[in-house]
Amino acid sequence: MTALVVNSEQRFKAYEQNITWFRGHYAKLRKEHPNQFVAINKASVISDKTLEGLLAKLRKKYDTSTITTFAIEFVSASDVELILI
Protein backbone atom coordinates (compact mmCIF):
# COMPACT_ATOMS: atom_id res chain seq x y z
CA MET A 1 0.00 0.00 0.00
CA THR A 2 1.39 3.41 -0.99
CA ALA A 3 1.01 6.37 1.33
CA LEU A 4 0.65 9.88 -0.02
CA VAL A 5 2.23 12.56 2.13
CA VAL A 6 0.80 16.01 1.53
CA ASN A 7 2.31 19.00 3.26
CA SER A 8 0.48 22.16 4.25
CA GLU A 9 1.59 24.08 1.17
CA GLN A 10 0.23 21.38 -1.15
CA ARG A 11 -3.08 21.32 0.74
CA PHE A 12 -3.39 25.08 0.55
CA LYS A 13 -2.67 25.07 -3.20
CA ALA A 14 -5.31 22.37 -3.74
CA TYR A 15 -7.85 24.38 -1.72
CA GLU A 16 -6.94 27.56 -3.61
CA GLN A 17 -7.51 25.81 -6.95
CA ASN A 18 -10.88 24.52 -5.75
CA ILE A 19 -12.08 27.91 -4.47
CA THR A 20 -10.91 29.60 -7.69
CA TRP A 21 -12.92 27.07 -9.70
CA PHE A 22 -15.94 27.70 -7.46
CA ARG A 23 -15.78 31.45 -8.02
CA GLY A 24 -15.34 31.07 -11.77
CA HIS A 25 -18.34 28.75 -12.09
CA TYR A 26 -20.69 30.35 -9.56
CA ALA A 27 -23.33 31.35 -12.14
CA LYS A 28 -23.59 27.77 -13.38
CA LEU A 29 -23.65 26.44 -9.82
CA ARG A 30 -26.55 28.81 -9.00
CA LYS A 31 -28.59 27.24 -11.80
CA GLU A 32 -27.70 23.63 -10.99
CA HIS A 33 -27.48 23.75 -7.16
CA PRO A 34 -29.65 26.65 -5.91
CA ASN A 35 -29.78 27.08 -2.14
CA GLN A 36 -27.48 24.12 -1.55
CA PHE A 37 -24.13 23.57 0.03
CA VAL A 38 -21.51 22.41 -2.45
CA ALA A 39 -18.12 20.80 -2.10
CA ILE A 40 -15.69 21.33 -4.95
CA ASN A 41 -12.70 19.11 -5.58
CA LYS A 42 -10.82 19.14 -8.90
CA ALA A 43 -13.88 20.60 -10.71
CA SER A 44 -16.11 17.86 -9.29
CA VAL A 45 -19.22 19.01 -7.41
CA ILE A 46 -21.06 17.26 -4.59
CA SER A 47 -24.09 19.02 -3.10
CA ASP A 48 -26.74 18.74 -0.43
CA LYS A 49 -29.46 20.97 1.02
CA THR A 50 -27.80 20.94 4.44
CA LEU A 51 -24.21 21.28 5.53
CA GLU A 52 -24.59 18.21 7.74
CA GLY A 53 -25.87 16.17 4.80
CA LEU A 54 -23.02 17.32 2.59
CA LEU A 55 -20.41 16.48 5.22
CA ALA A 56 -21.96 13.02 5.71
CA LYS A 57 -21.69 12.38 1.95
CA LEU A 58 -18.08 13.51 1.93
CA ARG A 59 -17.14 11.37 4.95
CA LYS A 60 -18.60 8.28 3.27
CA LYS A 61 -16.68 8.85 0.05
CA TYR A 62 -13.37 10.47 1.09
CA ASP A 63 -10.66 10.31 3.72
CA THR A 64 -10.91 13.14 6.26
CA SER A 65 -7.50 14.55 5.32
CA THR A 66 -8.62 14.83 1.69
CA ILE A 67 -11.77 16.78 2.59
CA THR A 68 -9.68 19.59 4.06
CA THR A 69 -8.65 20.65 0.55
CA PHE A 70 -12.24 20.92 -0.73
CA ALA A 71 -13.91 24.29 -1.21
CA ILE A 72 -17.19 24.03 0.73
CA GLU A 73 -19.61 26.89 0.18
CA PHE A 74 -23.31 27.76 0.12
CA VAL A 75 -24.78 28.61 -3.28
CA SER A 76 -27.62 31.10 -2.94
CA ALA A 77 -30.38 31.11 -5.54
CA SER A 78 -30.75 34.87 -5.15
CA ASP A 79 -28.34 37.75 -5.06
CA VAL A 80 -26.88 38.43 -1.65
CA GLU A 81 -25.89 41.87 -0.40
CA LEU A 82 -23.65 42.40 2.56
CA ILE A 83 -24.08 45.62 4.47
CA LEU A 84 -21.15 46.50 6.64
CA ILE A 85 -21.62 49.06 9.36
C-alpha positions as CSV (number, residue, x, y, z in Angstrom):
1,M,0.0,0.0,0.0
2,T,1.4,3.4,-1.0
3,A,1.0,6.4,1.3
4,L,0.7,9.9,0.0
5,V,2.2,12.6,2.1
6,V,0.8,16.0,1.5
7,N,2.3,19.0,3.3
8,S,0.5,22.2,4.3
9,E,1.6,24.1,1.2
10,Q,0.2,21.4,-1.1
11,R,-3.1,21.3,0.7
12,F,-3.4,25.1,0.5
13,K,-2.7,25.1,-3.2
14,A,-5.3,22.4,-3.7
15,Y,-7.9,24.4,-1.7
16,E,-6.9,27.6,-3.6
17,Q,-7.5,25.8,-6.9
18,N,-10.9,24.5,-5.8
19,I,-12.1,27.9,-4.5
20,T,-10.9,29.6,-7.7
21,W,-12.9,27.1,-9.7
22,F,-15.9,27.7,-7.5
23,R,-15.8,31.5,-8.0
24,G,-15.3,31.1,-11.8
25,H,-18.3,28.8,-12.1
26,Y,-20.7,30.4,-9.6
27,A,-23.3,31.4,-12.1
28,K,-23.6,27.8,-13.4
29,L,-23.7,26.4,-9.8
30,R,-26.6,28.8,-9.0
31,K,-28.6,27.2,-11.8
32,E,-27.7,23.6,-11.0
33,H,-27.5,23.7,-7.2
34,P,-29.6,26.6,-5.9
35,N,-29.8,27.1,-2.1
36,Q,-27.5,24.1,-1.5
37,F,-24.1,23.6,0.0
38,V,-21.5,22.4,-2.4
39,A,-18.1,20.8,-2.1
40,I,-15.7,21.3,-5.0
41,N,-12.7,19.1,-5.6
42,K,-10.8,19.1,-8.9
43,A,-13.9,20.6,-10.7
44,S,-16.1,17.9,-9.3
45,V,-19.2,19.0,-7.4
46,I,-21.1,17.3,-4.6
47,S,-24.1,19.0,-3.1
48,D,-26.7,18.7,-0.4
49,K,-29.5,21.0,1.0
50,T,-27.8,20.9,4.4
51,L,-24.2,21.3,5.5
52,E,-24.6,18.2,7.7
53,G,-25.9,16.2,4.8
54,L,-23.0,17.3,2.6
55,L,-20.4,16.5,5.2
56,A,-22.0,13.0,5.7
57,K,-21.7,12.4,2.0
58,L,-18.1,13.5,1.9
59,R,-17.1,11.4,4.9
60,K,-18.6,8.3,3.3
61,K,-16.7,8.8,0.1
62,Y,-13.4,10.5,1.1
63,D,-10.7,10.3,3.7
64,T,-10.9,13.1,6.3
65,S,-7.5,14.6,5.3
66,T,-8.6,14.8,1.7
67,I,-11.8,16.8,2.6
68,T,-9.7,19.6,4.1
69,T,-8.6,20.7,0.6
70,F,-12.2,20.9,-0.7
71,A,-13.9,24.3,-1.2
72,I,-17.2,24.0,0.7
73,E,-19.6,26.9,0.2
74,F,-23.3,27.8,0.1
75,V,-24.8,28.6,-3.3
76,S,-27.6,31.1,-2.9
77,A,-30.4,31.1,-5.5
78,S,-30.8,34.9,-5.1
79,D,-28.3,37.8,-5.1
80,V,-26.9,38.4,-1.6
81,E,-25.9,41.9,-0.4
82,L,-23.7,42.4,2.6
83,I,-24.1,45.6,4.5
84,L,-21.1,46.5,6.6
85,I,-21.6,49.1,9.4
